Amino acid sequence: MGIKMIVLDSVTKEFGNITVVDHVSCQIQKGEYFALLGPNGAGKTTIVRMLMGFIRPTSGTITINGIPGHETRARKKIGYIAEQNIIPPYLSGVEYLIRHAALLGLSHKDAQKEAERVIQIVSMSGSENKKSHGYSKGMRQRMGLAAAIMGKPDLLVLDEPVSGLDPIGIRQVRNILQDLRDCGMTIILNSHLLSEVEKTCDTAAIIHNGRIMINGSIDSIVTQEENLEDVFVKYVTQE
């Protein structure tokens, strides 16, 4: 039995009289590459926002690495990248990373060292001193990923990290994430790219109308007769 990184226990989120997440229970083990799948409006982003502490559950509990999710210290070792990663256009990539490192409490000297380390990981060497307004979408995503892994987080939470990328950009991000997982990092991926999830992730949960419809290893969800897209369509079209 693995060591639990995330435990969601009957988590519900209501906005007024609308239930967006409905008694979701799920466990994610340390070192797992987990995908949260569902159509628009299914509740995926709300779950991510609760994990990150941006909003709190209406009921139920979230535990992160053994720490209650509502405590600030639960998120000290989490890296996060949003779907639309915004880098101020007047900053170079390395300036952006050094500013981000300062938020982690690193000295300027340590911030420079950490920026150099993550720039190597995301293959942005040679472009780190260019102003970000000249970056492609893929370069911005990789630089955002570099910021997310500063400080060597235990958990990486990604909201559509390859959205809008071309095939080369998708492959670059995929390879980076697989290397991070191989180094023991736990990764939670919110994505619509089912074929990409099927290639890369260990486990997944399909959520529809705020509820988890199926949850388990990719191998257990996908059969010889069905691929992940077939399973996804079957569950999200149920009445």
N, C-alpha and C positions, 0 to 999 in steps of 0.2 A: 504494500500500500504506500503511495507516494506521500510526500509532505505537502500539506495544503498551503497554497499561496493566497487564494481567494475563496471565501465562503459567502454565498448569498443565501439567506434563510428567510423564505417567504416574503421577499422584498416587494413592496407595493408603493407606487407613486401616483398620487392623484393631483390633478390641477382643477380645483373647484369640484364639480361633480363628474369630471371625466377621469377615468382610470386609464393611465398610459402604460403602467407596468403593473401586472396583476399576479401577486403571490409567486414571484420567480425564486426558485431555489436551484442552486448550481454550485459545483465545486471545481476549482481549477488547481491542478497540482503544480508545484515548483518545477521549472524547466519545461513546462508544457507550452506548445504553440497552439493557441485556442482561437477559434473564429466565432464571432457573433453574427449570425446571418438573419436576414428578414427583409421584407419589402419596406418601402418608405412608410413611415408612420407606425412601424411595428413596435417601437419602444427601445430600439438598440442604442440610439444616441442618449436617451434618458438614462439608461443603465450605465453608460460610459460616464455621463456627467455625475451620477451618484458615486461611482467608483472614485472619481477625481475630487469629490468633495465640493463640487460646484453647487449641487443641490442635495438635500437630505431626503431619505425615504419617508413616506407618510407612515409606513409601518414596516416591520421586519428589520433584520439586521444584516450588516455587511462587515466582514472581518477580513483584514488585509495582513497577511504574514503574522497572524495571531493577535493583531491589534484591532480594537474596535474602529470601524471605518470613519466614525465621526471625529476621531482624535487626529489632530494635525500631524502627529508623529507617524501615523499610518502611511502618510504619503511622502515621507522624506526620501524614500528610495524608489520612487516611481518616475519614469520618464513618460512624456506625453507629446504627441504630435497631432494637431487638428487637421481636418481635411484641407482647409485653406490655410496653409502656413504663410504667415505674413512676416516678411523681413523688411524693415524700413529701407527704402530705396537708396538713401544717402549713406548706408552702412555697407562696408565690405563684409564678406562672409566671416572673416576672422574677428572683425570688430563686433559683429552680432554675437558670436560665440563667447567672446570675452565678457560682454555685458551680461550674457546669460549666466556665465560662470560666477559672476559677482553676486547674482541672486542666490547662488548655492553657498555663498559665504567664503569663496576662495579668494586668496590674495591675488593681486595682479600678476605676480610671477607664476603662481600655481595655475591661474586661469589661462595664461599663455601656453603653458605646458599641456594642460588638458585640451585646449583648443587644437594644438598640434596633433595630439593623440587621436582625437575623434575625426579630424580632417583626413587623416590617413585611413581610418576605418571606412569612411564613406566615399573614398576615392575622389576627393575634391582638391588634392594637392595641385598647385599651379593656378587654381581659380579662387583661392581663399582671399586674395587681396583685391579682387575686382569688386566694384560696387554691385550690389545685388540687383539693381534695376536692369543689369545686363544678363541676369541669370535666366535660363530656361525654366519651365515648370519643374522638370526633373531635377535640375540643380538646386532649386529652392527646396524641394522635398528632401533631397539628400542633406542639405544644410540644416533643415529643420530636424531631421533624424539625428544629425550630429549633435545638435543642442539637446535633444531628448536623452541621449545616452551619456551626456556629461555627468561625471560623478559616479559612473558605473552603477546605474540603478539595478535593483533586483527584478523589477517589473517594468515592462514597456507597454503602454496603451496607445494604440494607433487607430485613428478614425479615418478610414478610406485613404491609406497612405499612397496608393498608386492611382487614385482617381485622376483622369485626364492625362495620364502619362502615355507616351508611345511605347511600343513593344520593347525597345532597348531600355528605356527608363524603368519599365516594369521589371525587366530582368535584373537590372542593377540593384533596385531596391530589394527584390526577392533574395538575391544572393547575400546582401548585407544582413537581412533579417535571419536567414538560415544560419549564417556564421554566428550571429549573436545567440541564437537558440542553442547551437552546438556548444557554445561557451557556458551554457547553463542559465541564460536569462529566460524568464517567463515572459511570453508575449501574448497580448490580447489584441486581436485584429477585428475591427468592424469593417466589413467589406461587402460589396455587391458582386465581386468577380469570383463566381463560383468555381470556375476552372482553376483559377490561381489558388484558391483555398484548398481544393482537392489535391493539388500538387504539393502544397507546402505544410499544411497544418496537421497537427496530431489529433485534435479533437474539435468539435463544433457543437453549437446549439442553434437550432432554427427557432426564431421567435416570431409570433404572429398575433396581432391584436393584444400585445402586452404579455402573452403567455409563451412559455417554452413548449414547443410542440414535440421536439425530439432532441436528445442530448447524448453525446457519446463520442467514441473514437470515430474518425473518418471511415475506417474499415468496417465498423459495426453499422454505420449509417448507410454506407454505399454497398450494394449487392452486385453480384455478377450481371444482373439484368438491368441495373439502374446506375446512372452516374449521379453526382451530387445535384446537378440541375434538375433531374427527374424527381429526386426526393424532395427538393425544395418546392417545386411546383405542386407536388402532391399535397404537401402540408399547408401551403399558404393559400390554396384554393378550396380548402375544406370549408364547408358552411358552419 
